[in-house]
Amino acid sequence: MKNLILSLCLLAAAVPAGAADEKLDAAAHGIASAISQKPAGLTGLLDADFFRQVSLEKAGSILADTWKAYGGVVAVRAVRSESPLRGHYVFETDKGYDLPAAVALSPESGRISGFFFGQAARHNPTLKSVADRLAKLPGSKAFLVRRLGGDGAALEDYHGSDELAVGSAFKLYVLGAMIKERLPWKKIIELDDADRSLPSGRLQDWPTGAPFTAYSLAGMMIADSDNTAADMLISALGRRNIEDDLKALGHSAPEKLKPFLRTSELFRLKSDSEATLKYINMPQDERYVFLSSLASRPLAASAVKQSPFGVARVEWPASPADLCRVMDYVRRDGGPEAMDIMAMNPGLTVPEGFAYAGYKGGSEPGVLSMTWLLKDGKRNWYCVSGAWNDDVNDLDQQAFFELMQTALNAVAPAR
């Protein structure tokens, strides 16, 4: 189940700490009990403001769907309180899941004004169980968990050196090239029409000539996966320079990333099956000219084919080991700016105990990829990376998210 926010307000009203904790705990147990086949008593549990945003029927449907996916709650574990009226919990279910939950109370009524469910994961997780379950999925899969620095030992390795399509995770190489080429973070880059792409992101809707710092573009590229921001940075750096940097950034087979596609080029190829087949079958040197010939074609989201066709040949290939190496490059050479950018969007629920979490993922039809850079409280660094491709069948995004959340939980420092 995708992360689901119903209404989680920022509340600042003060009440006695002990009373607030009791109210929060009671509310958490109340919403946990409502996770059932037929949720009941919601009007007495949820604040009236809640129902101005979400109907009673919708709230009941969400709770029933949660029960169907993960089972009933058998234990509620408090994690932390952000304020007297807002707390975080883990619900343990009878199907063997840990479900992160957050609860907010109305200062007036004391009832729940909002709740949030994070990505569920298996209770008492192990990395071996993640690899075993990943292996049973159709298509091509790869998974790696590695310590960084020191001996660089792999804690779990399931085809971790296999190169799969990784979608927007390729943007890690753009960030790495910014660092290697020493592109100034404060450099102003103006939006050129040639760099407009399609969502994800918002910059495609900005006016021509709009100015952005390289730092702002990198933040939008990594945290929001803004495709136009990525293409602007590729233009600023130069495609050939990025290609020349790939080996230093840790990619094991740089030739497979040439030409280093812009997102707009991928969309144009995905909009025309004939163009895709021509591109796949032509020599590498001719591909650069062919991509230039596509640049004048209109770019429309409605034309992009929503199928996994060609993901093994028209994409950005990288292995989990490659992605861990570029993450490590950013860690070692990127400085505080790059590390802050990496930490803007954690992807999934990062367990308690990590002092730092950087993330980049990627997805398109037939492609899922997720990679984290993590530091525990003892200053140990880890990389967790997984990818799944299938050029025939649709991917079960929920199943992959659950596996990767389980992996994060398994690596997390003991509570």
C-alpha positions as CSV (number, residue, x, y, z in Angstrom):
1,M,0.0,0.0,0.0
2,K,1.3,3.4,-0.9
3,N,1.9,5.8,1.9
4,L,-1.4,7.3,2.7
5,I,-1.9,10.7,4.4
6,L,-5.4,11.5,5.5
7,S,-4.8,14.7,7.5
8,L,-1.7,15.3,9.7
9,C,-1.8,18.8,11.0
10,L,1.0,20.7,12.7
11,L,-0.3,21.3,16.2
12,A,1.3,23.5,18.8
13,A,-1.2,23.6,21.7
14,A,0.3,22.6,25.0
15,V,-1.2,20.1,27.5
16,P,0.4,18.3,30.4
17,A,2.9,15.8,29.0
18,G,1.6,12.8,31.0
19,A,-2.0,13.4,29.9
20,A,-1.0,14.0,26.3
21,D,0.9,10.7,26.3
22,E,-2.1,8.9,27.6
23,K,-4.4,10.5,25.1
24,L,-2.0,9.7,22.2
25,D,-1.6,6.1,23.3
26,A,-5.3,5.7,23.6
27,A,-5.9,7.2,20.2
28,A,-3.2,5.0,18.7
29,H,-4.8,1.9,20.2
30,G,-8.2,3.2,18.9
31,I,-7.1,3.5,15.3
32,A,-5.3,0.2,15.6
33,S,-8.5,-1.5,16.7
34,A,-10.3,0.1,13.8
35,I,-8.1,-1.7,11.4
36,S,-10.6,-4.5,10.7
37,Q,-12.7,-6.1,8.1
38,K,-15.6,-3.8,9.1
39,P,-14.3,-0.7,10.9
40,A,-16.7,0.6,13.5
41,G,-16.9,3.5,15.9
42,L,-15.1,6.0,13.7
43,T,-17.3,8.9,14.4
44,G,-16.4,8.7,18.1
45,L,-12.7,8.3,17.3
46,L,-12.1,10.9,14.6
47,D,-12.5,14.6,15.0
48,A,-15.1,16.5,13.0
49,D,-12.4,18.4,11.1
50,F,-11.1,15.1,9.8
51,F,-14.4,14.4,8.1
52,R,-14.2,17.8,6.3
53,Q,-11.3,16.3,4.3
54,V,-12.1,12.6,4.2
55,S,-15.5,11.0,4.2
56,L,-16.6,8.4,6.8
57,E,-16.9,5.9,4.0
58,K,-13.4,6.6,2.6
59,A,-11.8,6.4,6.1
60,G,-13.5,3.0,6.7
61,S,-12.4,1.8,3.3
62,I,-8.8,2.7,4.0
63,L,-8.8,0.9,7.3
64,A,-10.5,-2.2,5.8
65,D,-8.0,-2.3,3.0
66,T,-5.1,-2.0,5.5
67,W,-6.6,-5.0,7.4
68,K,-6.9,-7.0,4.1
69,A,-3.3,-6.3,3.2
70,Y,-1.6,-6.7,6.6
71,G,-4.1,-8.3,9.1
72,G,-5.4,-7.1,12.4
73,V,-3.2,-5.3,14.9
74,V,-2.0,-7.4,17.8
75,A,0.4,-5.0,19.5
76,V,1.1,-1.2,19.5
77,R,4.6,0.0,20.1
78,A,5.3,3.7,20.8
79,V,8.3,5.1,18.9
80,R,8.4,8.8,19.7
81,S,6.3,11.9,20.3
82,E,6.9,15.0,18.1
83,S,4.7,17.2,20.2
84,P,2.1,16.8,23.0
85,L,-0.5,16.0,20.4
86,R,1.5,14.1,17.7
87,G,3.1,10.7,18.1
88,H,4.6,7.9,16.0
89,Y,4.0,4.2,16.6
90,V,4.5,0.7,15.1
91,F,1.5,-1.6,14.8
92,E,2.4,-5.3,14.8
93,T,-0.2,-7.4,12.9
94,D,-1.3,-11.0,13.0
95,K,0.1,-11.5,9.5
96,G,3.6,-10.8,10.7
97,Y,4.0,-7.2,9.6
98,D,5.2,-4.0,11.3
99,L,3.1,-1.1,10.1
100,P,4.5,2.4,10.9
101,A,1.7,4.8,12.0
102,A,1.5,8.4,13.1
103,V,-1.4,10.0,15.0
104,A,-2.3,13.6,15.6
105,L,-5.0,14.8,18.0
106,S,-7.2,17.9,17.9
107,P,-6.4,20.2,20.8
108,E,-10.1,21.1,21.2
109,S,-11.8,17.7,21.1
110,G,-8.9,15.3,21.9
111,R,-10.0,13.2,19.0
112,I,-7.9,12.1,16.1
113,S,-7.5,14.9,13.6
114,G,-5.2,12.9,11.3
115,F,-3.3,9.7,10.9
116,F,-0.7,8.3,8.5
117,F,0.4,4.8,7.6
118,G,3.9,4.2,6.4
119,Q,5.2,1.3,4.3
120,A,4.6,-2.0,6.1
121,A,7.5,-4.5,6.4
122,R,7.9,-8.0,7.8
123,H,8.3,-8.3,11.6
124,N,11.7,-9.5,12.8
125,P,13.2,-9.0,9.3
126,T,16.4,-10.6,7.9
127,L,18.3,-9.7,4.7
128,K,18.3,-13.3,3.7
129,S,14.5,-13.4,3.8
130,V,14.4,-10.3,1.5
131,A,16.7,-12.0,-1.0
132,D,14.7,-15.2,-0.9
133,R,11.4,-13.5,-1.5
134,L,12.8,-11.2,-4.2
135,A,14.1,-14.3,-6.0
136,K,10.6,-15.6,-6.3
137,L,9.3,-12.6,-8.2
138,P,9.1,-12.8,-12.0
139,G,11.6,-11.1,-14.3
140,S,15.1,-9.9,-13.5
141,K,16.0,-8.9,-9.9
142,A,19.2,-7.7,-8.1
143,F,19.8,-6.8,-4.5
144,L,22.8,-5.7,-2.5
145,V,23.4,-4.5,1.1
146,R,27.0,-3.5,1.7
147,R,29.1,-1.8,4.3
148,L,31.0,1.2,2.9
149,G,34.5,1.9,3.9
150,G,36.8,-0.6,5.6
151,D,36.5,-4.0,4.1
152,G,33.3,-3.1,2.1
153,A,31.7,-6.4,3.1
154,A,28.5,-7.4,1.5
155,L,25.8,-8.2,4.2
156,E,23.6,-9.7,1.5
157,D,24.2,-10.1,-2.2
158,Y,21.6,-11.5,-4.7
159,H,22.9,-10.8,-8.2
160,G,24.2,-7.5,-6.9
161,S,26.5,-7.0,-9.9
162,D,23.8,-7.6,-12.5
163,E,23.0,-4.5,-14.5
164,L,19.3,-3.7,-14.8
165,A,17.4,-0.7,-15.9
166,V,17.1,1.7,-13.0
167,G,14.9,4.6,-14.2
168,S,15.5,7.9,-12.5
169,A,18.3,6.4,-10.3
170,F,20.5,7.4,-13.3
171,K,20.3,10.9,-11.9
172,L,22.8,9.9,-9.3
173,Y,25.4,10.0,-12.1
174,V,24.4,13.5,-12.9
175,L,24.9,14.5,-9.3
176,G,28.2,12.7,-9.3
177,A,29.3,14.5,-12.4
178,M,28.4,17.8,-10.9
179,I,30.7,17.0,-8.0
180,K,33.5,15.7,-10.2
181,E,33.3,18.5,-12.7
182,R,33.1,21.0,-9.8
183,L,30.0,22.7,-11.1
184,P,29.5,25.6,-8.7
185,W,26.4,25.1,-6.6
186,K,25.5,28.8,-7.0
187,K,25.9,28.8,-10.8
188,I,22.8,30.2,-12.5
189,I,21.3,28.0,-15.2
190,E,18.4,29.3,-17.3
191,L,15.6,27.1,-18.6
192,D,16.0,26.6,-22.3
193,D,13.1,25.2,-24.3
194,A,15.4,22.4,-25.6
195,D,15.6,21.1,-22.0
196,R,11.9,20.9,-21.3
197,S,10.9,17.3,-20.5
198,L,7.8,15.6,-19.1
199,P,6.9,14.9,-15.5
200,S,7.8,13.8,-12.9
201,G,8.6,17.3,-11.7
202,R,7.2,20.8,-12.3
203,L,9.9,22.7,-14.1
204,Q,8.6,21.8,-17.6
205,D,5.8,24.4,-16.8
206,W,8.1,27.2,-16.0
207,P,8.7,30.1,-18.4
208,T,11.6,30.1,-20.8
209,G,14.7,31.8,-19.3
210,A,13.7,31.2,-15.7
211,P,16.9,31.2,-13.7
212,F,17.9,28.4,-11.2
213,T,21.0,27.7,-9.2
214,A,22.7,24.4,-9.9
215,Y,22.0,23.5,-6.2
216,S,18.2,24.1,-6.7
217,L,18.2,22.0,-9.9
218,A,20.1,19.2,-8.1
219,G,17.7,19.3,-5.2
220,M,14.6,19.1,-7.5
221,M,16.3,16.4,-9.6
222,I,17.0,14.1,-6.6
223,A,14.2,14.9,-4.2
224,D,11.4,15.4,-6.7
225,S,12.9,13.4,-9.6
226,D,12.3,16.5,-11.8
227,N,13.1,15.4,-15.3
228,T,13.5,18.9,-16.7
229,A,16.0,19.8,-13.9
230,A,18.0,16.7,-14.8
231,D,18.1,17.6,-18.5
232,M,19.1,21.2,-17.7
233,L,22.0,19.9,-15.7
234,I,23.0,17.4,-18.4
235,S,23.2,20.3,-20.8
236,A,25.2,22.4,-18.4
237,L,27.7,19.6,-17.8
238,G,27.8,18.2,-21.3
239,R,26.7,14.7,-22.2
240,R,30.2,13.6,-23.2
241,N,31.7,14.9,-19.9
242,I,29.2,12.8,-17.9
243,E,30.1,9.8,-20.0
244,D,33.8,10.4,-19.4
245,D,33.1,10.5,-15.6
246,L,31.1,7.3,-15.3
247,K,34.1,5.1,-14.6
248,A,35.4,7.4,-11.8
249,L,31.9,7.4,-10.4
250,G,32.0,3.6,-10.0
251,H,30.0,2.3,-13.0
252,S,31.4,-1.1,-14.0
253,A,30.4,-0.8,-17.7
254,P,30.3,2.8,-18.8
255,E,29.9,1.8,-22.5
256,K,26.4,0.6,-21.7
257,L,25.3,4.1,-20.7
258,K,26.4,5.6,-24.0
259,P,24.7,7.7,-25.2
260,F,23.9,9.0,-21.8
261,L,20.2,9.7,-22.4
262,R,18.3,12.8,-21.5
263,T,14.9,12.1,-20.1
264,S,13.2,13.9,-23.0
265,E,15.1,11.6,-25.4
266,L,13.8,8.5,-23.6
267,F,10.3,9.9,-23.7
268,R,10.6,10.5,-27.5
269,L,11.9,7.0,-28.0
270,K,9.1,5.6,-25.9
271,S,6.6,7.5,-28.0
272,D,7.5,5.8,-31.3
273,S,8.0,2.0,-31.5
274,E,9.6,2.3,-34.9
275,A,12.1,4.8,-33.5
276,T,12.9,2.6,-30.6
277,L,13.6,-0.4,-32.8
278,K,15.9,1.7,-35.1
279,Y,17.8,3.0,-32.0
280,I,18.2,-0.5,-30.5
281,N,19.6,-1.9,-33.7
282,M,22.0,0.9,-34.8
283,P,25.7,1.2,-33.9
284,Q,26.5,3.3,-30.9
285,D,28.1,6.2,-32.7
286,E,25.0,6.6,-35.0
287,R,22.8,6.8,-32.0
288,Y,24.0,10.3,-31.1
289,V,23.0,11.6,-34.5
290,F,19.7,9.8,-34.3
291,L,18.9,11.3,-30.9
292,S,19.6,14.8,-32.3
293,S,17.2,14.1,-35.2
294,L,14.4,13.3,-32.6
295,A,14.8,16.6,-30.8
296,S,12.5,18.5,-33.1
297,R,9.6,16.1,-32.6
298,P,6.8,17.2,-30.3
299,L,6.9,15.9,-26.8
300,A,3.6,14.8,-25.3
301,A,2.8,12.6,-22.3
302,S,-0.2,11.1,-24.1
303,A,2.1,9.7,-26.7
304,V,4.5,7.9,-24.3
305,K,3.6,4.2,-24.4
306,Q,2.9,2.8,-20.9
307,S,4.4,-0.6,-21.5
308,P,7.6,-2.3,-20.4
309,F,8.7,-2.8,-24.0
310,G,12.4,-2.2,-24.5
311,V,13.5,-1.6,-20.9
312,A,16.5,-3.9,-21.3
313,R,17.8,-1.9,-24.3
314,V,16.4,1.7,-24.0
315,E,17.1,2.8,-20.5
316,W,19.9,3.6,-18.0
317,P,21.5,0.3,-16.9
318,A,23.3,0.0,-13.6
319,S,23.8,-2.7,-11.0
320,P,23.1,-2.3,-7.3
321,A,26.9,-2.5,-6.9
322,D,27.3,0.4,-9.3
323,L,24.7,2.5,-7.5
324,C,26.4,1.8,-4.2
325,R,29.7,3.0,-5.6
326,V,28.2,6.2,-6.9
327,M,26.5,6.7,-3.5
328,D,29.9,6.2,-1.9
329,Y,31.5,8.7,-4.2
330,V,28.9,11.3,-3.2
331,R,29.5,10.5,0.4
332,R,33.3,10.9,0.1
333,D,33.6,13.8,-2.3
334,G,30.2,15.6,-2.4
335,G,30.5,17.8,0.6
336,P,27.6,19.0,2.8
337,E,25.6,20.4,-0.1
338,A,25.4,17.0,-1.9
339,M,24.6,15.2,1.3
340,D,21.8,17.6,2.1
341,I,20.3,17.1,-1.3
342,M,20.5,13.3,-1.0
343,A,18.6,13.4,2.3
344,M,15.7,15.6,1.1
345,N,13.5,12.6,0.2
346,P,14.0,9.3,2.2
347,G,11.8,7.3,-0.2
348,L,10.3,5.0,2.5
349,T,10.1,5.1,6.3
350,V,13.7,5.2,7.6
351,P,13.9,3.3,10.9
352,E,14.9,4.9,14.2
353,G,18.6,4.8,14.9
354,F,20.0,6.1,11.6
355,A,21.9,9.4,11.8
356,Y,21.7,9.9,8.1
357,A,19.7,8.6,5.2
358,G,20.2,9.6,1.5
359,Y,18.0,8.1,-1.2
360,K,17.3,7.9,-4.9
361,G,14.8,5.7,-6.7
362,G,13.5,5.2,-10.1
363,S,10.4,3.7,-11.8
364,E,8.7,3.4,-15.1
365,P,6.7,0.5,-16.6
366,G,8.8,-2.6,-16.2
367,V,11.3,-0.9,-13.9
368,L,11.7,-0.3,-10.2
369,S,14.9,0.7,-8.4
370,M,15.6,1.9,-4.8
371,T,19.0,2.8,-3.3
372,W,19.9,4.2,0.1
373,L,23.0,5.6,1.7
374,L,22.8,5.1,5.5
375,K,24.8,6.0,8.6
376,D,24.2,4.6,12.0
377,G,24.9,6.2,15.3
378,K,28.4,4.6,15.4
379,R,29.4,6.3,12.2
380,N,29.2,3.1,10.2
381,W,28.0,3.6,6.6
382,Y,25.9,1.2,4.6
383,C,24.3,1.0,1.1
384,V,21.0,-0.8,0.5
385,S,20.1,-1.2,-3.2
386,G,17.5,-3.2,-5.1
387,A,16.2,-3.3,-8.6
388,W,13.5,-5.3,-10.5
389,N,12.8,-5.4,-14.2
390,D,10.2,-7.2,-16.3
391,D,9.8,-6.4,-20.0
392,V,6.6,-8.5,-20.3
393,N,4.6,-8.2,-17.1
394,D,3.5,-5.3,-14.9
395,L,5.5,-5.0,-11.6
396,D,3.8,-5.3,-8.2
397,Q,5.1,-2.0,-6.8
398,Q,3.6,-2.7,-3.4
399,A,5.5,-6.0,-3.1
400,F,8.8,-4.4,-4.0
401,F,8.3,-1.5,-1.6
402,E,7.5,-4.0,1.2
403,L,10.7,-5.9,0.5
404,M,12.8,-2.8,0.5
405,Q,11.2,-1.5,3.7
406,T,12.0,-4.9,5.3
407,A,15.6,-4.6,4.1
408,L,15.9,-1.1,5.7
409,N,14.5,-2.5,9.0
410,A,16.9,-5.4,8.9
411,V,19.9,-3.1,8.6
412,A,18.6,-0.7,11.3
413,P,20.6,-0.5,14.6
414,A,19.0,-2.6,17.3
415,R,16.5,-0.6,19.4
